[in-house]
Each structure stands twice: as C-alpha cells, then as structure tokens.
C-alpha cells in the first residue's frame, strides 16, 4: 500500500505526540517537526505509510538520543490490559462459538494503538463487542485453514494488544509462533513487552528483524522472511501490517479495527469495524 497525502497529517500528529514524551523545550520540538515536514519532499510515497512513519521515528530517536520513547507507555498499556484479561477470558469460555469471540477480542485489542486518531472507552468497546459482525467474511475460511494447519504465525502489533492476542491464542488448538519487532517502533511489542503480556506462556516468541511498524519484508531478517513465506497460516494484526503486506504475494489473514478513512477505502470496510479479511 502506498502512502497517501491524507496520511501525512496523521503521521505528523503522531510525531508531535511522540516528541511530547521527551524533555525537549517547545522551540526544539518545533524545529524538529519543521525538519520532518521538509523531509516529506524527499519521501517515496509509493512505500507504505508504516514504513514512512518508522523512518521518521528512527530519525527522532537519533535526534533525541533516546532508545525507546514508548517504554513506559507500553508497560502501563499492558498492565491495564492485564486487568481486563480475566473478564475477556470468561467471555470466550462462556461463548457458544469461542473462536468467533476470541477473534473479536483480538481485533478489539488493536484499538489500544498509540497512533489511534480516535478517542475511545475500552470498557464501552468491550460491551459493544457482540453488537456488530466481524467484517470480511473470512471467519469460516480461517476456521477451516486452522483445522488443516500444523502451526500459525501471528504478526504482532502494539504492546497492550498482545494481552488480547493471548486470549485468542489460548482458544486455538494449533501451535502459535508470535513475531514481534527487533527494535523500538512506537508502541509495537518487543520481546520484553510480549513476555510481560504472558505470550511466552502460550506461544513461541520470535523477532522479525525489523524496527518499522507493520512487517515491511525487505527490512526483516532472512530467517524471518523464510518463516513468513513457508508458514502454513499467517495472521497479521493491525493497520500497519495491512499497510505493509496487503499486496504481498502470499495468502494472509488480516485482523484489525479500522481506525482511519485511508484504511477504510483500501480494505473496503467502514471506520470502526472489526475486520478479519483473507487476501
């Protein structure tokens, strides 16, 4: 997926909120933002917005001499999500169709993204979990492919979302490999974050080799690229994974909550919808 001009204000807003996590003074922050705005003239708009945002974030870390501006945010996000875990787990255990509910929960976790431009109340979102269908018409395809697969590769997204993914993993009867970033990419999950969320208790944790949001294949390790191409089943979480993989040459299930008009037009489902889409 290419970067649209409509993506630019969203990415710049994310950069501004990220800069607010530093101890830089207002003038220094504004000078950096102005510098990033100039960088857009050199940006390859044919590349995914997640890769573009990742490049700017890496420059921001260099400029501020920081290694992970979202470290504390991720810890607190996981802590808050863990408080919800018992009730989410109970929803699955009491469901007529545990997979359907677990898929909804995992998709809803995508709302916790630090780059989410929309305000939300997570308790209200959970209460509405059954009010709408899962868009994408792919649940039964996923169910069938799960029954035939000997493993599932999940491409992780944000750190707090990992707790919601744990609920899904525990509802599956297939071994899961859970791929996380190798270096900070906003609030995306790293190994330490996934362990805090308890993923290491239910799945094999691996690193993809990239420090960009999503899964931009050219930036991933050769070992991960082989695993990705040869995995019998891939479930990619979140908008950034859709941005970087929707035109990939292998079949993928995308699981996300649609949070912006650009993704809505690309994936062809409304903003706010929970989507499981098979491509």
C-alpha positions as CSV (number, residue, x, y, z in Angstrom):
1,X,0.0,0.0,0.0
2,X,1.3,3.4,-0.9
3,X,1.5,6.5,1.4
4,X,-1.4,8.9,0.6
5,X,-1.3,12.6,1.2
6,X,-4.0,12.1,3.8
7,X,-1.5,10.0,5.8
8,X,0.9,13.0,6.3
9,X,-1.1,14.9,8.9
10,X,-1.7,11.7,10.9
11,X,2.0,10.8,10.9
12,X,2.9,14.3,11.9
13,X,0.4,14.3,14.7
14,X,1.9,11.1,15.9
15,X,5.4,12.6,15.7
16,X,4.2,15.6,17.7
17,X,2.7,13.5,20.5
18,X,5.9,11.4,20.5
19,X,8.1,14.5,20.9
20,X,5.9,15.4,23.9
21,X,7.4,12.4,25.6
22,X,10.8,13.9,25.6
23,X,12.2,16.7,27.8
24,X,12.9,18.9,24.9
25,X,11.8,22.6,25.1
26,X,9.0,23.8,22.9
27,X,11.3,25.6,20.4
28,X,13.5,22.5,19.9
29,X,10.4,20.3,19.4
30,X,9.0,22.7,16.8
31,X,12.4,22.8,15.0
32,X,12.4,19.0,14.7
33,X,8.8,19.0,13.5
34,X,9.7,21.6,10.9
35,X,12.6,19.4,9.8
36,X,10.4,16.3,9.5
37,X,7.9,18.3,7.4
38,X,10.7,19.2,5.0
39,X,11.7,15.5,4.8
40,X,8.3,14.8,3.1
41,X,9.6,16.4,-0.1
42,X,12.2,13.5,-0.3
43,X,9.8,10.8,0.8
44,X,9.0,7.9,-1.6
45,X,5.2,8.0,-1.5
46,X,5.0,4.6,-3.2
47,X,6.1,3.0,0.0
48,X,3.7,2.0,2.9
49,X,2.9,4.8,5.4
50,X,4.0,2.5,8.2
51,X,7.5,2.3,6.7
52,X,7.5,6.1,6.2
53,X,6.5,6.7,9.8
54,X,9.1,4.2,11.0
55,X,11.9,6.0,9.2
56,X,10.9,9.3,10.8
57,X,10.7,7.7,14.2
58,X,14.2,6.3,13.9
59,X,15.4,9.8,13.0
60,X,13.6,11.1,16.0
61,X,15.3,8.6,18.3
62,X,18.6,9.7,16.9
63,X,17.9,13.4,17.3
64,X,16.7,13.0,20.9
65,X,19.4,10.4,21.8
66,X,16.7,8.0,23.1
67,X,16.3,4.3,22.6
68,X,12.6,3.8,23.3
69,X,10.3,6.7,23.9
70,X,7.3,4.4,24.4
71,X,8.8,2.1,27.0
72,X,6.7,3.3,29.9
73,X,3.6,3.7,27.8
74,X,3.9,0.1,26.8
75,X,4.3,-1.1,30.3
76,X,1.3,0.8,31.5
77,X,-0.8,-0.3,28.5
78,X,0.0,-3.9,29.2
79,X,-0.8,-3.5,32.9
80,X,-4.2,-2.0,32.0
81,X,-4.9,-4.7,29.5
82,X,-4.0,-7.5,32.0
83,X,-6.7,-6.1,34.3
84,X,-9.2,-6.9,31.6
85,X,-7.8,-10.3,30.9
86,X,-9.9,-12.3,33.3
87,X,-13.2,-10.9,32.0
88,X,-12.1,-11.3,28.4
89,X,-11.1,-14.9,29.1
90,X,-14.5,-15.5,30.7
91,X,-16.3,-14.2,27.6
92,X,-14.6,-16.9,25.5
93,X,-15.1,-19.7,27.9
94,X,-18.9,-18.9,28.1
95,X,-19.3,-18.5,24.3
96,X,-21.2,-20.8,22.0
97,X,-18.5,-20.1,19.4
98,X,-15.2,-19.5,21.3
99,X,-13.2,-18.8,18.1
100,X,-15.6,-16.1,17.0
101,X,-15.5,-14.3,20.3
102,X,-11.7,-14.7,20.6
103,X,-11.2,-13.3,17.1
104,X,-13.4,-10.3,18.1
105,X,-11.4,-9.7,21.3
106,X,-8.1,-9.9,19.5
107,X,-9.3,-7.5,16.8
108,X,-10.6,-5.1,19.5
109,X,-7.1,-5.0,21.1
110,X,-5.9,-3.1,18.0
111,X,-7.7,-0.1,19.4
112,X,-5.0,0.4,22.0
113,X,-2.6,1.7,19.4
114,X,-0.8,4.9,20.5
115,X,-1.3,6.2,16.9
116,X,-5.1,5.8,17.1
117,X,-6.6,9.1,16.0
118,X,-9.9,8.3,17.7
119,X,-10.9,8.6,21.3
120,X,-12.4,5.5,22.9
121,X,-13.5,4.0,26.2
122,X,-12.3,0.4,26.3
123,X,-15.0,-0.8,28.7
124,X,-17.7,0.5,26.4
125,X,-16.0,-1.1,23.4
126,X,-15.9,-4.4,25.1
127,X,-19.6,-4.0,26.0
128,X,-20.4,-3.5,22.3
129,X,-18.3,-6.5,21.2
130,X,-21.3,-8.5,20.2
131,X,-23.3,-5.7,18.6
132,X,-21.8,-6.0,15.1
133,X,-20.5,-8.7,13.0
134,X,-16.8,-9.4,12.1
135,X,-16.4,-7.8,8.7
136,X,-14.5,-9.5,6.0
137,X,-16.5,-12.7,5.6
138,X,-13.4,-14.8,6.4
139,X,-14.1,-16.4,9.7
140,X,-15.2,-19.7,8.3
141,X,-12.2,-19.8,5.9
142,X,-9.9,-19.1,8.9
143,X,-11.6,-21.9,10.9
144,X,-11.1,-24.4,8.0
145,X,-7.5,-23.5,7.4
146,X,-6.8,-23.7,11.2
147,X,-8.1,-27.3,11.2
148,X,-5.7,-28.1,8.4
149,X,-2.6,-26.2,9.6
150,X,0.1,-27.6,11.9
151,X,1.1,-24.1,13.1
152,X,0.0,-20.4,13.0
153,X,2.3,-17.4,12.6
154,X,0.9,-14.3,14.2
155,X,2.4,-10.9,13.3
156,X,2.1,-8.8,16.5
157,X,1.1,-5.2,16.7
158,X,1.0,-2.9,19.7
159,X,2.1,-4.0,23.2
160,X,-1.2,-3.7,25.0
161,X,-2.9,-5.7,22.2
162,X,-0.7,-8.7,23.0
163,X,-2.9,-9.4,26.1
164,X,-5.9,-9.6,23.8
165,X,-4.0,-11.8,21.4
166,X,-3.2,-14.1,24.3
167,X,-6.9,-14.7,24.7
168,X,-7.1,-15.7,21.1
169,X,-4.1,-18.0,21.3
170,X,-5.5,-19.8,24.3
171,X,-8.7,-20.5,22.3
172,X,-6.7,-22.3,19.5
173,X,-5.7,-25.9,19.1
174,X,-2.7,-25.2,17.0
175,X,0.9,-24.2,18.0
176,X,1.5,-20.5,17.6
177,X,4.6,-18.5,16.6
178,X,4.3,-14.9,17.7
179,X,6.5,-12.5,15.8
180,X,7.5,-9.1,17.4
181,X,9.7,-6.2,16.4
182,X,13.5,-6.4,17.0
183,X,13.9,-2.8,17.9
184,X,11.5,0.0,19.1
185,X,8.8,1.0,16.6
186,X,6.5,3.4,18.5
187,X,4.4,1.2,20.9
188,X,4.8,-2.0,18.9
189,X,5.5,-5.1,21.0
190,X,9.1,-6.2,21.6
191,X,10.2,-9.4,23.3
192,X,10.1,-7.9,26.8
193,X,6.6,-6.5,26.2
194,X,5.3,-9.8,25.0
195,X,6.7,-11.6,28.0
196,X,5.1,-9.0,30.3
197,X,1.8,-9.8,28.5
198,X,2.3,-13.5,29.1
199,X,2.6,-14.5,25.4
200,X,5.7,-16.6,26.2
201,X,3.5,-18.9,28.2
202,X,1.2,-19.7,25.3
203,X,3.3,-19.3,22.1
204,X,6.8,-19.3,20.7
205,X,8.2,-15.8,20.6
206,X,10.5,-14.7,17.8
207,X,11.8,-11.4,16.4
208,X,11.1,-10.3,12.8
209,X,14.3,-8.4,12.5
210,X,12.7,-5.1,11.7
211,X,12.3,-1.8,13.6
212,X,9.5,-0.5,11.4
213,X,5.8,-0.7,12.3
214,X,4.0,-3.5,10.5
215,X,6.0,-6.1,8.6
216,X,8.0,-4.4,5.8
217,X,9.5,-7.6,4.4
218,X,12.7,-6.0,2.9
219,X,13.7,-4.8,6.4
220,X,13.1,-8.2,8.0
221,X,15.8,-10.8,8.7
222,X,16.4,-13.6,6.1
223,X,15.4,-16.2,8.7
224,X,12.0,-14.4,9.3
225,X,11.4,-14.0,5.6
226,X,11.8,-17.7,5.1
227,X,9.5,-18.4,8.0
228,X,6.9,-16.0,6.7
229,X,6.9,-17.4,3.2
230,X,6.8,-21.1,4.4
231,X,4.3,-20.8,7.3
232,X,1.1,-22.7,6.5
233,X,-1.0,-19.9,8.0
234,X,-0.4,-16.2,8.8
235,X,-2.5,-13.9,10.9
236,X,-1.4,-10.2,10.6
237,X,-2.6,-7.9,13.4
238,X,-3.3,-4.2,13.0
239,X,-3.4,-1.5,10.3
240,X,0.4,-1.2,9.9
241,X,0.6,-4.9,9.0
242,X,-2.2,-4.4,6.4
243,X,-0.3,-1.3,5.0
244,X,2.9,-3.3,4.6
245,X,1.5,-6.7,3.5
246,X,-1.8,-6.2,1.6
247,X,-0.1,-6.5,-1.8
248,X,2.2,-9.4,-0.7
249,X,2.4,-12.5,-2.9
250,X,1.2,-15.0,-0.3
251,X,-2.2,-15.5,1.4
252,X,-2.7,-13.7,4.7
253,X,-5.5,-13.2,7.2
254,X,-5.6,-9.6,8.4
255,X,-7.2,-8.9,11.8
256,X,-7.7,-5.3,12.8
257,X,-10.0,-2.5,13.8
258,X,-10.3,0.1,11.1
259,X,-9.3,3.4,12.5
260,X,-8.9,5.8,9.6
261,X,-10.5,6.7,6.2
262,X,-7.5,5.7,4.2
263,X,-7.5,2.2,5.5
264,X,-11.3,2.1,5.2
265,X,-11.1,2.8,1.5
266,X,-8.2,0.3,1.0
267,X,-9.8,-2.5,2.9
268,X,-13.4,-1.6,1.9
269,X,-15.0,-1.7,5.3
270,X,-16.2,1.3,7.5
271,X,-14.1,3.1,10.1
272,X,-14.8,1.5,13.5
273,X,-15.4,-2.0,12.1
274,X,-13.6,-5.1,13.4
275,X,-12.2,-6.9,10.3
276,X,-10.9,-10.4,9.6
277,X,-10.0,-10.3,5.9
278,X,-8.4,-13.1,3.8
279,X,-6.2,-11.9,0.9
